[in-house]
Amino acid sequence: MKEKVFLNQFTFAEQQVFELALDGYSGREIQLVLSKEEATIKSQRQNIIRKLGVFSMKESVKKFQHLEYESPRKLLQSR
């Protein structure tokens, strides 16, 4: 449930980028896997970072990995 709420704040394209980041892919690797331009991936990564209120993709991944400690209400309020 928490994972779904967390991921629903992203567009489909952002979800794809985020899921690959969770699997440890670099920006360049994500670009190759999704066959998208560097600027597109960079923009999607920046959107993810902005929506989560963090400063890096690394922080975004950590935030997702620590969902079990977040209350669902807090997740909904951050949207």
Secondary structure as the mmCIF struct_conf table of DSSP 4:
data_model
#
loop_
_struct_conf.conf_type_id
_struct_conf.id
_struct_conf.beg_label_comp_id
_struct_conf.beg_label_asym_id
_struct_conf.beg_label_seq_id
_struct_conf.end_label_comp_id
_struct_conf.end_label_asym_id
_struct_conf.end_label_seq_id
HELX_RH_AL_P HELX_RH_AL_P1 LYS A 2 LEU A 7
TURN_TY1_P TURN_TY1_P1 ASN A 8 GLN A 9
BEND BEND1 PHE A 10 PHE A 10
HELX_RH_AL_P HELX_RH_AL_P2 PHE A 12 LEU A 22
TURN_TY1_P TURN_TY1_P2 ASP A 23 GLY A 24
HELX_RH_AL_P HELX_RH_AL_P3 GLY A 27 LEU A 34
TURN_TY1_P TURN_TY1_P3 SER A 35 SER A 35
HELX_RH_AL_P HELX_RH_AL_P4 GLU A 38 LEU A 52
TURN_TY1_P TURN_TY1_P4 GLY A 53 GLY A 53
BEND BEND2 PHE A 55 SER A 56
HELX_RH_AL_P HELX_RH_AL_P5 MET A 57 GLN A 65
TURN_TY1_P TURN_TY1_P5 HIS A 66 HIS A 66
HELX_RH_3T_P HELX_RH_3T_P1 LEU A 67 TYR A 69
BEND BEND3 GLU A 70 GLU A 70
HELX_RH_AL_P HELX_RH_AL_P6 PRO A 72 GLN A 77
TURN_TY1_P TURN_TY1_P6 SER A 78 SER A 78
#
